[in-house]
């Protein structure tokens, strides 16, 4: 897996599982621990975008950016996460 893809996945996990706003330290300092930064890197990596299909990459980053904005606006972030990701369970 390319470093940027790994960074995006790691940042998604960090954002939606962390109890604090402090990013989890990553072993590779070149990988972002913040979802927004990881999404920007993914959008700017043309080779990775082509490997995943540029339409998929654009859609994925759009969805994750929208989720991030909603998360940032939520007053109760834990409740938002439960409602967003566990609502059908």
C-alpha positions, 0 to 999 in steps of 0.5 A, spaced: 500 500 500 502 506 498 504 511 504 498 516 502 493 511 502 495 508 509 495 515 511 488 516 509 486 510 512 490 511 519 487 518 519 480 516 518 481 511 524 484 516 528 479 521 527 473 517 529 476 513 535 480 518 538 478 521 545 482 527 544 483 532 539 491 530 539 493 526 533 496 519 534 503 519 533 505 515 527 511 511 526 513 514 519 513 522 520 512 523 513 505 520 514 500 525 516 496 523 523 490 528 521 484 526 516 484 533 513 492 533 511 491 526 509 485 527 504 489 533 501 495 529 500 491 523 497 488 529 492 495 531 490 498 524 489 496 523 481 499 516 481 495 514 487 489 517 484 490 514 477 491 507 481 485 508 485 481 511 479 480 518 479 473 518 480 473 514 486 479 518 489 474 524 488 468 521 491 472 518 497 475 525 499 469 528 498 465 524 502 471 524 508 471 531 507 464 532 508 464 527 514 470 531 517 466 538 517 460 535 520 464 532 525 468 538 527 461 542 527 458 537 532 457 539 539 457 532 542 462 528 538 461 521 541 454 522 539 455 524 532 460 518 531 454 513 534 449 516 530 453 516 524 457 510 524 452 505 528 445 508 527 443 502 524 446 497 529 
